[in-house]
Amino acid sequence: MANTELHFDPPGPGFWSQDPVHFPRPLTRYFQETHPASFRKGTNDFARFYGMLIDGLQIAYLNGFAYNQVMHAPDAEIPERFQRAELTFKDKLWREQLREWDETRKPAAVAAHREIQAVDPDALSDADLAAYLTRCRDHHAAMMAQHMRFTAGAMIPTGDFLAHVGDWTGIAPAELLGLMRGASAVSAGGSDQLEQLKSAFANDPAALALLQSDQEPGALLNALSALPGPAGAAMTAYLGFVGNRPLDGFDISEPAALEMPDSLVRAIRAALTSRSQGDQNGEAALTSIRDRVPAGYRAEFDELLGEARLTYRLRDERGVYSDIWASGLMRRAALAAGRRAVSKGRLASPEQIIDASLDEMCALVMGSGGPSADELAQRAAYRAAHTAREVPPFLGPPDPPPPDMSGLPPSVARLMRATMIALGEVFGSSEAEHEEDVLHGLAASKGIYEGPARRASGPAEFGRIVQGDVLVTEATTEAFNILLPLLGAIVTDHGGLLSHSAIVAREYGIPGVVGTREATQRIADGTRVRVNGDTGEVTVLG
């Protein structure tokens, strides 16, 4: 039910839809002012690159909540878009984007992250710290645009695969997407740094024993990084790679990994001591599905599957290596500014500055004004008190029906259908009726698991997760992959089979049920549950 105390007038003409999958809670003022222009630029980039009949999307924030709107391509550009859409499939344009990502964008982003990360913001003068805040904001904005620029490259081949194979076989998307498992190592926390860490500790019993010791987590991480030889170097490299990334979410309100050393240490222990959960049924599943494809289409099936698996990792890599890391760096700079404001007697705690805008942060650092500590505390309290389920899901006139694709050129119709299918699998939740003790969601990742539910509304509560828990939350982002080794299963309120929650569960090989709509309301913390990733059912056992 919508919150009657808040007013939600459409931010402009046309239809607007709220996004609870990526933004289940209100965003900070900093994020609200930084995100819209970058979001629009990135979505416009991919729409033009692939010849879509949309001109991207725009986003507006009302009372801290995100509302999206599709923008239509200018009429004058339609002939050019038709030609570009023809090339999308003829030349497999997503491969061009994948090369751009691997050879240029991703390494450049990592280099920029590391350059900014090398600065000690606490050592800067007030003026230089204000400039550093602006530098981090500009970098974050660029990475937001980059994230969106590569969205379609990950989704078009997957949507095209689902469309064709669904037509040929009638197989449900949940089963077809199981074939994507193993194509996105980053979604299970994989990285060169983690592999080096595993190798170094496997060959150093003393380092492994230290990791398992009962030292205070923050001190333990320092001690591990200070070890001589490969183990210490590997730990230092790994913490440099993940330490400033938030454990979930895109906003600077979310704590970074190094701010939660207990969770980070437990996740590292689990990652280094657990065995790989390889997909033992992968070949059998592929054979079963391929056998149901009519013989005349099997070569095309192989090609479509290959293209989908080729670009599937972009879905999570574009966030992990772009704006998620940049968000953590902006938070790090903001907290340094908060400490400076505390030293000037302007704030009660450094964290209060998270709810300031960029200009307000700079003013607090320079001593030239800015909001009071009480005002910032009120903003933080508002964000903590509200969730997306309280606000209208749609604003403006009814959503217009999808365009009639029968009159479009075949390549354009194919492109738009693939895109709409993929987007539907990102945002669509289950519509099935729940039972008294059984919730029905979408079967995102196969397997059955019983364990205690750990109800967590965000990273600040992830410290309560112990190994084997079932995470019950509104939604997760790809940043959450660092903590995956701790979980027995995932259950979410929002998101479909291509949501980040579904992808990370599938990739790590733990049962996942997404899009239940009401799990966080109906499953109490600590309750024992059975998660059936084969059927999409979550049973409350008591």
JOJO-V70392 format. One record per residue. N is the residue number from 1. OMEGA is omega as a letter, one per 40 degrees, with the letter a starting at -180 (none if undefined). Layout:
n & omega
N & OMEGA
N & OMEGA
This chain:
n & omega
1 & a
2 & i
3 & a
4 & i
5 & a
6 & a
7 & a
8 & i
9 & i
10 & a
11 & i
12 & i
13 & i
14 & a
15 & i
16 & i
17 & i
18 & a
19 & i
20 & a
21 & a
22 & a
23 & a
24 & a
25 & i
26 & a
27 & i
28 & i
29 & i
30 & a
31 & a
32 & a
33 & a
34 & a
35 & a
36 & a
37 & i
38 & i
39 & a
40 & a
41 & a
42 & i
43 & i
44 & i
45 & a
46 & i
47 & i
48 & a
49 & a
50 & i
51 & a
52 & i
53 & i
54 & i
55 & a
56 & a
57 & i
58 & a
59 & i
60 & a
61 & i
62 & a
63 & i
64 & a
65 & a
66 & i
67 & a
68 & i
69 & i
70 & i
71 & a
72 & i
73 & i
74 & a
75 & a
76 & a
77 & a
78 & i
79 & i
80 & i
81 & i
82 & a
83 & a
84 & i
85 & i
86 & i
87 & a
88 & a
89 & a
90 & a
91 & a
92 & a
93 & i
94 & i
95 & i
96 & i
97 & i
98 & i
99 & i
100 & a
101 & a
102 & a
103 & a
104 & a
105 & a
106 & i
107 & i
108 & i
109 & a
110 & i
111 & i
112 & i
113 & a
114 & i
115 & i
116 & a
117 & a
118 & a
119 & i
120 & a
121 & i
122 & a
123 & a
124 & i
125 & i
126 & a
127 & a
128 & i
129 & i
130 & i
131 & i
132 & i
133 & i
134 & i
135 & i
136 & i
137 & a
138 & i
139 & i
140 & i
141 & i
142 & i
143 & i
144 & i
145 & i
146 & i
147 & a
148 & a
149 & a
150 & a
151 & a
152 & i
153 & i
154 & a
155 & a
156 & i
157 & i
158 & i
159 & i
160 & i
161 & a
162 & a
163 & a
164 & a
165 & i
166 & i
167 & a
168 & a
169 & a
170 & a
171 & a
172 & i
173 & a
174 & i
175 & a
176 & a
177 & i
178 & i
179 & i
180 & a
181 & a
182 & a
183 & a
184 & a
185 & a
186 & a
187 & i
188 & i
189 & a
190 & i
191 & i
192 & a
193 & i
194 & i
195 & i
196 & i
197 & i
198 & a
199 & a
200 & a
201 & i
202 & a
203 & a
204 & a
205 & a
206 & i
207 & i
208 & i
209 & i
210 & i
211 & a
212 & a
213 & a
214 & i
215 & i
216 & a
217 & a
218 & i
219 & i
220 & i
221 & i
222 & a
223 & i
224 & i
225 & a
226 & i
227 & i
228 & i
229 & a
230 & a
231 & i
232 & i
233 & a
234 & i
235 & i
236 & i
237 & a
238 & i
239 & i
240 & a
241 & a
242 & a
243 & a
244 & i
245 & i
246 & a
247 & i
248 & i
249 & a
250 & a
251 & i
252 & i
253 & a
254 & a
255 & i
256 & a
257 & a
258 & i
259 & i
260 & a
261 & a
262 & i
263 & a
264 & i
265 & a
266 & i
267 & i
268 & i
269 & a
270 & a
271 & a
272 & a
273 & a
274 & i
275 & i
276 & i
277 & a
278 & a
279 & a
280 & a
281 & a
282 & a
283 & i
284 & i
285 & i
286 & i
287 & a
288 & a
289 & a
290 & i
291 & i
292 & i
293 & i
294 & a
295 & a
296 & a
297 & a
298 & i
299 & i
300 & i
301 & a
302 & a
303 & a
304 & i
305 & i
306 & a
307 & i
308 & i
309 & a
310 & a
311 & a
312 & a
313 & i
314 & a
315 & i
316 & a
317 & a
318 & i
319 & a
320 & a
321 & a
322 & a
323 & i
324 & i
325 & a
326 & i
327 & i
328 & i
329 & i
330 & i
331 & i
332 & i
333 & a
334 & i
335 & i
336 & i
337 & i
338 & i
339 & i
340 & i
341 & i
342 & a
343 & i
344 & a
345 & a
346 & a
347 & i
348 & i
349 & a
350 & a
351 & a
352 & a
353 & i
354 & a
355 & i
356 & i
357 & a
358 & a
359 & i
360 & i
361 & a
362 & i
363 & i
364 & i
365 & a
366 & a
367 & a
368 & i
369 & a
370 & a
371 & i
372 & i
373 & a
374 & i
375 & i
376 & i
377 & i
378 & i
379 & i
380 & i
381 & i
382 & a
383 & a
384 & a
385 & a
386 & i
387 & a
388 & a
389 & a
390 & a
391 & a
392 & i
393 & a
394 & i
395 & i
396 & i
397 & a
398 & i
399 & i
400 & i
401 & i
402 & a
403 & i
404 & a
405 & a
406 & a
407 & a
408 & i
409 & a
410 & a
411 & i
412 & i
413 & i
414 & i
415 & a
416 & i
417 & i
418 & a
419 & a
420 & i
421 & a
422 & i
423 & i
424 & i
425 & i
426 & a
427 & a
428 & i
429 & i
430 & i
431 & a
432 & i
433 & i
434 & i
435 & a
436 & a
437 & a
438 & i
439 & a
440 & i
441 & i
442 & a
443 & a
444 & a
445 & a
446 & i
447 & i
448 & a
449 & i
450 & i
451 & a
452 & i
453 & i
454 & a
455 & a
456 & a
457 & i
458 & a
459 & a
460 & a
461 & a
462 & i
463 & i
464 & a
465 & i
466 & a
467 & i
468 & i
469 & i
470 & i
471 & i
472 & a
473 & i
474 & i
475 & i
476 & i
477 & i
478 & i
479 & a
480 & a
481 & i
482 & a
483 & a
484 & a
485 & a
486 & a
487 & i
488 & a
489 & i
490 & i
491 & i
492 & i
493 & a
494 & i
495 & a
496 & a
497 & i
498 & i
499 & a
500 & i
501 & a
502 & a
503 & a
504 & i
505 & a
506 & a
507 & a
508 & i
509 & i
510 & a
511 & i
512 & i
513 & a
514 & i
515 & i
516 & a
517 & a
518 & a
519 & a
520 & i
521 & a
522 & i
523 & a
524 & i
525 & i
526 & i
527 & i
528 & a
529 & i
530 & i
531 & a
532 & a
533 & i
534 & a
535 & a
536 & a
537 & i
538 & a
539 & i
540 & a
541 & i
542 & none
